Amino acid sequence: PIHFGVDLPLTYVCRGLVHFQKSNFEQALSDFDKAIQLDPYLSKAYYYRGITSLAQGNIDDAIRKFEIVVELGNDPDIMNDAETYLNDLQGK
């Protein structure tokens, strides 16, 4: 666990990205899940969880996470990227 006196969701996202870059996908997913648990409106956590699921070949989970990013609609840059992934994955 990360200890700063408080659990910061973005800290888990950042650590998850480090794990992802090292191809430690299960650890990355765990960190993204923790970020989502701490802040269920954090689009970046869903987005990068979707990217990680995609890297593992778990298309259904990736689609669902990208859909959540679009539904939340609170991070325009991430939302646009998620929509692009959705269109590609769903053959649109």
C-alpha atoms as an extended CHARMM CRD file, in Angstrom:
* protein
*
        92  EXT
         1         1  PRO       CA              0.0000000000        0.0000000000        0.0000000000  PROA      1               0.0000000000
         2         2  ILE       CA              0.9160000000        3.6260000000       -0.4220000000  PROA      2               0.0000000000
         3         3  HSD       CA              1.1470000000        5.5800000000        2.8400000000  PROA      3               0.0000000000
         4         4  PHE       CA              0.8860000000        9.3770000000        2.8710000000  PROA      4               0.0000000000
         5         5  GLY       CA             -1.6380000000        9.7740000000        5.6430000000  PROA      5               0.0000000000
         6         6  VAL       CA             -4.3330000000        9.7300000000        2.9860000000  PROA      6               0.0000000000
         7         7  ASP       CA             -4.8940000000        7.5420000000       -0.0280000000  PROA      7               0.0000000000
         8         8  LEU       CA             -4.5400000000        9.6150000000       -3.1630000000  PROA      8               0.0000000000
         9         9  PRO       CA             -6.2700000000        8.0450000000       -6.1550000000  PROA      9               0.0000000000
        10        10  LEU       CA             -3.9570000000        9.6700000000       -8.7030000000  PROA      10              0.0000000000
        11        11  THR       CA             -0.9540000000        8.2230000000       -6.8860000000  PROA      11              0.0000000000
        12        12  TYR       CA             -2.3410000000        4.7510000000       -7.5530000000  PROA      12              0.0000000000
        13        13  VAL       CA             -2.9340000000        5.6500000000      -11.2060000000  PROA      13              0.0000000000
        14        14  CYS       CA              0.6710000000        6.8170000000      -11.5570000000  PROA      14              0.0000000000
        15        15  ARG       CA              2.0470000000        3.6880000000       -9.9100000000  PROA      15              0.0000000000
        16        16  GLY       CA             -0.2450000000        1.5880000000      -12.0790000000  PROA      16              0.0000000000
        17        17  LEU       CA              1.2560000000        3.2300000000      -15.1580000000  PROA      17              0.0000000000
        18        18  VAL       CA              4.7530000000        2.3290000000      -13.9700000000  PROA      18              0.0000000000
        19        19  HSD       CA              3.6420000000       -1.2870000000      -13.5380000000  PROA      19              0.0000000000
        20        20  PHE       CA              2.0360000000       -1.1820000000      -16.9830000000  PROA      20              0.0000000000
        21        21  GLN       CA              5.2310000000        0.1060000000      -18.6060000000  PROA      21              0.0000000000
        22        22  LYS       CA              7.0870000000       -2.8220000000      -17.0210000000  PROA      22              0.0000000000
        23        23  SER       CA              4.4090000000       -5.2370000000      -18.3220000000  PROA      23              0.0000000000
        24        24  ASN       CA              3.3570000000       -6.0190000000      -14.7440000000  PROA      24              0.0000000000
        25        25  PHE       CA             -0.2760000000       -6.0020000000      -15.8080000000  PROA      25              0.0000000000
        26        26  GLU       CA             -1.8060000000       -7.6350000000      -12.7300000000  PROA      26              0.0000000000
        27        27  GLN       CA             -0.1180000000       -5.1050000000      -10.4390000000  PROA      27              0.0000000000
        28        28  ALA       CA             -1.2190000000       -2.2940000000      -12.7460000000  PROA      28              0.0000000000
        29        29  LEU       CA             -4.8320000000       -3.5080000000      -12.6410000000  PROA      29              0.0000000000
        30        30  SER       CA             -4.6800000000       -3.7060000000       -8.8600000000  PROA      30              0.0000000000
        31        31  ASP       CA             -3.5240000000       -0.0950000000       -8.6150000000  PROA      31              0.0000000000
        32        32  PHE       CA             -6.1430000000        1.1400000000      -11.0760000000  PROA      32              0.0000000000
        33        33  ASP       CA             -8.8230000000       -0.7530000000       -9.1310000000  PROA      33              0.0000000000
        34        34  LYS       CA             -7.6420000000        0.8800000000       -5.8850000000  PROA      34              0.0000000000
        35        35  ALA       CA             -7.8290000000        4.3140000000       -7.5150000000  PROA      35              0.0000000000
        36        36  ILE       CA            -11.3890000000        3.5520000000       -8.6900000000  PROA      36              0.0000000000
        37        37  GLN       CA            -12.3230000000        2.3570000000       -5.2140000000  PROA      37              0.0000000000
        38        38  LEU       CA            -11.0500000000        5.6220000000       -3.7300000000  PROA      38              0.0000000000
        39        39  ASP       CA            -12.5870000000        7.8360000000       -6.4300000000  PROA      39              0.0000000000
        40        40  PRO       CA            -15.2530000000        6.2010000000       -8.5990000000  PROA      40              0.0000000000
        41        41  TYR       CA            -15.3750000000        9.3240000000      -10.8050000000  PROA      41              0.0000000000
        42        42  LEU       CA            -11.6940000000        9.2880000000      -11.7750000000  PROA      42              0.0000000000
        43        43  SER       CA            -11.8270000000        8.7610000000      -15.5260000000  PROA      43              0.0000000000
        44        44  LYS       CA             -8.0830000000        8.2450000000      -15.8510000000  PROA      44              0.0000000000
        45        45  ALA       CA             -8.2370000000        5.1290000000      -13.6440000000  PROA      45              0.0000000000
        46        46  TYR       CA            -10.9450000000        3.5470000000      -15.8210000000  PROA      46              0.0000000000
        47        47  TYR       CA             -9.1580000000        4.5790000000      -19.0000000000  PROA      47              0.0000000000
        48        48  TYR       CA             -5.8130000000        3.0710000000      -18.0480000000  PROA      48              0.0000000000
        49        49  ARG       CA             -7.5120000000       -0.0120000000      -16.6750000000  PROA      49              0.0000000000
        50        50  GLY       CA             -9.1050000000       -0.3470000000      -20.1070000000  PROA      50              0.0000000000
        51        51  ILE       CA             -5.7280000000        0.0520000000      -21.8050000000  PROA      51              0.0000000000
        52        52  THR       CA             -4.2420000000       -2.6120000000      -19.5310000000  PROA      52              0.0000000000
        53        53  SER       CA             -7.1360000000       -4.9910000000      -20.1610000000  PROA      53              0.0000000000
        54        54  LEU       CA             -6.6670000000       -4.4270000000      -23.8770000000  PROA      54              0.0000000000
        55        55  ALA       CA             -2.9560000000       -5.2640000000      -23.5690000000  PROA      55              0.0000000000
        56        56  GLN       CA             -3.9720000000       -8.5370000000      -21.8980000000  PROA      56              0.0000000000
        57        57  GLY       CA             -6.4470000000       -9.3380000000      -24.6540000000  PROA      57              0.0000000000
        58        58  ASN       CA             -9.4720000000       -8.8410000000      -22.4010000000  PROA      58              0.0000000000
        59        59  ILE       CA            -11.5150000000       -6.9170000000      -24.9710000000  PROA      59              0.0000000000
        60        60  ASP       CA            -14.8450000000       -7.0810000000      -23.1080000000  PROA      60              0.0000000000
        61        61  ASP       CA            -13.3950000000       -5.5180000000      -19.9690000000  PROA      61              0.0000000000
        62        62  ALA       CA            -11.5680000000       -2.8790000000      -22.0170000000  PROA      62              0.0000000000
        63        63  ILE       CA            -14.8020000000       -1.9250000000      -23.7900000000  PROA      63              0.0000000000
        64        64  ARG       CA            -16.6740000000       -1.6510000000      -20.4940000000  PROA      64              0.0000000000
        65        65  LYS       CA            -14.0010000000        0.5730000000      -18.9520000000  PROA      65              0.0000000000
        66        66  PHE       CA            -13.9060000000        2.8400000000      -22.0180000000  PROA      66              0.0000000000
        67        67  GLU       CA            -17.7100000000        3.0600000000      -21.8740000000  PROA      67              0.0000000000
        68        68  ILE       CA            -17.4970000000        4.2210000000      -18.2580000000  PROA      68              0.0000000000
        69        69  VAL       CA            -15.0110000000        6.9400000000      -19.2490000000  PROA      69              0.0000000000
        70        70  VAL       CA            -17.4590000000        8.1890000000      -21.8780000000  PROA      70              0.0000000000
        71        71  GLU       CA            -20.4080000000        7.9510000000      -19.4560000000  PROA      71              0.0000000000
        72        72  LEU       CA            -18.5540000000        9.9700000000      -16.8220000000  PROA      72              0.0000000000
        73        73  GLY       CA            -17.6700000000       12.6320000000      -19.3950000000  PROA      73              0.0000000000
        74        74  ASN       CA            -15.5390000000       14.5580000000      -16.9190000000  PROA      74              0.0000000000
        75        75  ASP       CA            -12.1730000000       14.4420000000      -18.7220000000  PROA      75              0.0000000000
        76        76  PRO       CA            -12.5490000000       15.5310000000      -22.3750000000  PROA      76              0.0000000000
        77        77  ASP       CA             -9.0920000000       14.4050000000      -23.5570000000  PROA      77              0.0000000000
        78        78  ILE       CA             -9.4180000000       10.9410000000      -22.0510000000  PROA      78              0.0000000000
        79        79  MET       CA            -13.0490000000       10.7460000000      -23.2080000000  PROA      79              0.0000000000
        80        80  ASN       CA            -12.0720000000       11.3960000000      -26.8260000000  PROA      80              0.0000000000
        81        81  ASP       CA             -9.3950000000        8.7080000000      -26.6980000000  PROA      81              0.0000000000
        82        82  ALA       CA            -11.8320000000        6.2660000000      -25.0780000000  PROA      82              0.0000000000
        83        83  GLU       CA            -14.3840000000        6.9420000000      -27.8290000000  PROA      83              0.0000000000
        84        84  THR       CA            -11.7230000000        6.2300000000      -30.4600000000  PROA      84              0.0000000000
        85        85  TYR       CA            -10.8650000000        2.9090000000      -28.7900000000  PROA      85              0.0000000000
        86        86  LEU       CA            -14.5690000000        2.0290000000      -28.5460000000  PROA      86              0.0000000000
        87        87  ASN       CA            -15.1370000000        2.7660000000      -32.2230000000  PROA      87              0.0000000000
        88        88  ASP       CA            -12.1470000000        0.6110000000      -33.1870000000  PROA      88              0.0000000000
        89        89  LEU       CA            -13.0320000000       -2.2540000000      -30.8580000000  PROA      89              0.0000000000
        90        90  GLN       CA            -16.7030000000       -2.2670000000      -31.8270000000  PROA      90              0.0000000000
        91        91  GLY       CA            -15.9690000000       -1.9670000000      -35.5340000000  PROA      91              0.0000000000
        92        92  LYS       CA            -17.6340000000        1.4180000000      -36.0170000000  PROA      92              0.0000000000
